[in-house]
Amino acid sequence: MLKFSVIIPTFNRAEMVCRCVQSVIDTHWANVEVIVVDDCSPDDTAHRLKVQFGDKVKYIRNEKNSFQAVSRNKGVTIAAGDYFFFLDDDNVVDENIFREISIAFEENPKLGLVAPMAVHVRPGKNNVIWSLGSDFNRWTSQPKDNKPNLPIEELPIEPKAYPTSYYPNGFIVPRKVFDQVNGFDEKYVQTFEESDFGWKIREAGYNQIVLTTARTLHYGFLESGCIPELRLLGIEKPYRTYCFARNRLRFAKKHFSFLQMLSVAFIFAPLSCGYYGYIAIRNKRFDIAWAYLKGTLVGIWKICRGIIK
């Protein structure tokens, strides 16, 4: 029986992370541990986890708000499992998830990452699938998703596994693969760190799949004061927006060919900056428009500096 360490970063979502943890415990998988990495939450996350789960959960707390990459790497330092399940706190996992994932890894030793299929929960509407595989257009850096937002009832019976280059929200990797690719690159801070992690695994020669028989229900989360249109674009906060714009270029520099990188930096990035800036200004968020412009300029400058050197 495979041993899993479920690593759940969280920030200021006490009720949500407790629901997530409970769903993992309810799988009744004998060889599983739950590690919650609290990213310096100001709420009562620590107290609620202690009261509800006691020593069933390993709890560690960052000294300052450090975001996902740091939190995930920190969780690994105390993990005992042979497989790491990096899970966002706004999920509820299916009770058979570990059985299905175990079968996949046992049948294919070249698997470096298995992602349970994420199903968006939409109150009052039919649930939809996040995607059946994620990648990027190498000339524009735009995401390419296989059947995004497919109604769950339209999911084909076969195949049960789809290739992917990365996957957000939740994914499982063997310890040996995590060590081989040196974990998450903390220089991204937030956004694109999952994409970079998946691409490093692929570039190391491993296969990656989205497994439709292993699922999570993804509830999503909209913080108070956030504008839904900006949230859907991933630019709901100024610092996240800055990282998003900068990291898109950093990712292209690291993983695309030289010509593809130039296409992203000097054609797509300026166009994207104008589009995202327009959306932000239309919503009267001038701070977000400025953050996107600043992130784009920093990303382009670093590419130019690399070319000059």
C-alpha positions in Angstrom: 0.0 0.0 0.0 1.4 3.3 -1.1 2.1 5.9 1.6 0.9 9.5 0.9 1.7 12.7 2.6 -1.1 15.2 1.9 0.4 18.7 2.1 -2.3 21.5 2.3 -1.1 25.1 2.4 -3.7 27.5 3.8 -4.2 31.1 4.6 -7.0 32.6 6.6 -9.5 29.9 5.6 -10.1 28.0 8.8 -13.5 26.5 8.0 -12.5 25.6 4.4 -9.2 23.9 5.4 -11.0 21.9 8.1 -13.5 20.6 5.5 -10.7 19.7 3.2 -8.8 17.8 5.9 -11.9 16.0 7.0 -12.5 14.7 3.4 -8.9 13.3 3.4 -9.5 11.5 6.7 -12.8 10.2 5.5 -11.1 8.2 2.7 -9.9 5.8 5.4 -6.7 5.1 3.5 -4.5 3.4 6.0 -1.2 4.9 4.9 -1.9 8.6 4.7 -0.7 11.6 6.8 -2.1 15.2 6.6 0.2 18.2 6.9 -1.3 21.6 7.0 1.1 24.5 6.4 -0.5 27.7 7.8 0.9 30.7 5.9 0.7 33.0 8.9 -3.1 33.2 9.1 -4.6 35.9 11.3 -7.7 33.7 12.0 -8.2 30.8 14.3 -7.0 28.1 11.9 -4.5 26.6 14.4 -7.1 26.3 17.1 -9.8 24.8 14.9 -7.5 22.2 13.5 -6.3 21.3 17.0 -9.9 21.0 18.4 -11.3 19.0 15.4 -8.4 16.7 14.6 -5.9 16.7 17.4 -2.8 14.7 16.5 -4.4 13.4 13.3 -2.9 16.5 11.6 0.7 17.7 11.5 0.5 21.5 11.7 3.3 24.0 10.9 3.1 27.7 10.6 5.2 30.1 8.5 6.7 33.0 10.4 5.4 35.4 7.6 3.1 35.2 4.7 5.2 33.3 2.1 2.8 31.9 -0.4 2.3 28.4 -2.0 5.8 27.4 -3.2 7.5 28.1 0.1 4.6 26.4 2.0 4.7 23.3 -0.1 8.4 22.9 0.1 8.2 23.4 3.9 5.5 20.7 4.2 7.8 18.3 2.4 10.5 18.8 5.1 8.4 17.0 7.7 6.6 14.5 5.3 7.1 10.8 5.8 5.3 9.5 2.7 6.8 8.2 -0.5 4.2 10.2 -2.5 3.4 13.9 -1.9 -0.2 15.1 -2.6 -0.1 18.9 -2.9 -3.7 19.9 -2.4 -5.3 23.4 -2.3 -7.5 24.0 0.8 -10.7 24.7 -1.2 -11.1 21.1 -2.2 -13.0 18.0 -1.0 -11.6 14.7 -2.2 -13.4 11.6 -3.3 -13.3 8.7 -0.9 -11.6 6.4 -3.5 -9.0 8.9 -4.6 -6.0 7.1 -3.0 -7.0 3.7 -4.4 -7.2 5.1 -8.0 -4.0 7.0 -7.7 -2.2 4.0 -6.4 -3.3 1.9 -9.3 -2.1 4.5 -11.7 1.4 4.7 -10.2 1.7 1.0 -9.8 0.8 0.3 -13.4 3.1 3.0 -14.9 6.5 3.5 -13.3 7.3 6.4 -15.6 4.5 8.5 -14.1 6.0 11.6 -12.5 2.7 13.4 -11.7 -0.9 12.3 -11.3 -3.6 14.9 -11.0 -7.1 14.0 -9.8 -9.7 15.6 -12.1 -10.9 18.8 -10.5 -14.6 19.4 -10.7 -15.8 23.0 -10.1 -18.7 23.2 -7.7 -21.1 25.9 -9.0 -24.1 26.5 -6.6 -27.3 26.7 -8.6 -25.6 25.4 -11.8 -24.3 22.1 -13.2 -20.8 21.3 -12.1 -18.0 21.5 -14.7 -14.6 20.0 -15.1 -11.6 22.3 -14.7 -9.8 20.7 -17.7 -8.6 17.4 -19.0 -5.1 18.5 -19.4 -3.2 21.7 -19.3 -0.3 23.2 -21.3 0.8 26.5 -22.9 1.1 27.9 -26.3 4.8 28.4 -26.6 4.5 31.5 -28.9 2.1 33.4 -26.8 2.3 31.8 -23.3 -1.5 31.5 -23.3 -2.8 28.5 -21.4 -4.1 25.6 -23.5 -6.7 23.5 -21.7 -8.3 20.3 -22.9 -12.1 20.6 -22.7 -12.2 23.4 -20.1 -15.5 23.8 -18.3 -16.9 20.6 -19.8 -20.2 19.7 -18.0 -19.5 16.7 -15.8 -22.3 14.7 -17.4 -20.6 15.0 -20.8 -17.3 13.4 -19.6 -16.5 10.4 -21.9 -16.2 7.0 -20.2 -12.9 6.4 -22.0 -10.1 7.3 -21.8 -9.6 7.5 -18.0 -6.3 9.3 -18.2 -5.3 12.4 -20.3 -1.8 13.7 -20.8 -0.9 17.0 -19.2 2.1 19.3 -18.8 1.1 20.6 -15.4 -2.2 20.8 -13.4 -3.4 23.3 -10.8 -5.3 22.8 -7.6 -4.1 19.3 -6.6 -1.5 16.8 -7.9 0.6 13.8 -6.6 4.3 13.2 -7.2 6.6 10.5 -6.0 9.2 11.7 -3.5 12.1 10.7 -5.8 10.7 12.9 -8.6 10.2 15.9 -6.2 13.8 15.5 -5.1 15.1 15.2 -8.7 13.5 18.4 -9.9 14.4 20.3 -6.6 10.8 21.0 -5.6 9.0 24.2 -6.2 11.0 27.3 -7.4 10.3 29.8 -4.7 11.5 32.7 -6.8 8.1 32.7 -8.5 6.5 33.6 -5.1 3.0 33.0 -6.5 1.5 32.1 -9.9 3.3 29.9 -12.4 5.1 27.9 -9.7 2.8 24.9 -10.4 3.3 25.3 -14.2 7.1 25.5 -13.7 7.0 22.4 -11.4 5.1 20.4 -14.0 7.3 21.4 -16.8 10.4 20.4 -14.8 9.0 17.0 -14.3 8.2 16.6 -18.0 11.7 17.8 -19.0 13.1 15.2 -16.6 11.5 12.5 -18.8 8.4 11.6 -16.8 4.8 11.3 -18.0 2.0 13.3 -16.3 -1.7 12.6 -16.4 -5.1 13.8 -15.3 -7.0 10.8 -13.9 -10.8 11.0 -14.3 -11.4 8.2 -11.8 -9.8 10.2 -9.1 -11.6 13.4 -8.3 -11.7 16.5 -6.1 -14.6 18.9 -5.7 -13.2 22.4 -6.1 -15.2 25.0 -4.3 -13.1 28.0 -5.2 -12.9 31.1 -3.1 -13.7 34.7 -3.6 -12.4 37.0 -0.9 -14.4 40.0 0.2 -13.7 43.0 -1.9 -12.5 41.0 -5.0 -14.1 41.7 -8.3 -15.3 38.4 -10.0 -14.2 39.5 -13.5 -10.6 40.2 -12.2 -10.7 37.0 -10.1 -11.4 34.9 -13.2 -8.3 36.4 -14.9 -6.1 35.8 -11.8 -5.5 39.5 -11.2 -7.7 40.2 -8.2 -4.9 41.7 -6.0 -2.0 44.1 -6.9 0.9 41.9 -5.8 -0.5 38.8 -7.3 -1.1 40.7 -10.5 2.6 41.9 -10.5 3.8 38.3 -10.0 1.4 37.0 -12.7 2.7 39.4 -15.3 6.4 39.0 -14.4 6.2 35.2 -14.0 4.7 34.7 -17.4 7.9 36.1 -18.9 10.1 34.3 -16.4 8.4 31.0 -17.3 8.9 31.7 -21.0 12.6 32.5 -20.5 13.1 29.3 -18.6 11.2 26.8 -20.7 10.6 28.1 -24.2 13.0 28.3 -27.2 14.8 31.6 -27.8 12.5 32.6 -30.6 9.4 31.7 -28.7 10.7 33.7 -25.7 11.1 36.7 -27.9 7.6 36.3 -29.3 6.2 36.3 -25.8 8.3 39.2 -24.5 8.0 41.6 -27.4 4.6 40.8 -29.0 2.3 38.9 -26.7 3.3 40.5 -23.3 2.7 44.1 -24.4 -0.7 43.1 -26.0 -1.6 41.2 -22.8 -0.6 44.2 -20.7 -2.9 46.4 -22.7 -5.8 44.0 -22.4 -5.5 43.3 -18.7 -4.9 47.0 -18.0 -8.0 47.9 -19.8 -10.1 45.3 -17.9 -8.6 46.6 -14.6 -9.3 50.3 -15.4 -12.8 49.4 -16.6 -13.4 48.0 -13.1 -11.8 51.2 -11.6 -8.8 49.2 -10.3 -6.0 51.5 -11.4 -3.6 49.8 -8.8 -4.0 46.5 -10.6 -3.5 48.1 -14.0 -0.2 49.6 -12.7 0.8 46.3 -11.1 0.4 44.5 -14.4 2.4 47.1 -16.3 5.2 47.0 -13.7 5.3 43.2 -13.7 5.5 43.2 -17.5 8.3 45.8 -17.6 10.3 43.9 -15.0 9.9 40.6 -16.9 10.9 42.2 -20.2 13.9 43.9 -18.6 15.2 40.6 -17.2 14.9 39.0 -20.6 16.8 41.9 -22.2 19.5 41.7 -19.6 19.8 38.0 -20.2 20.2 38.6 -24.0 22.8 41.3 -23.5 24.9 39.1 -21.2 
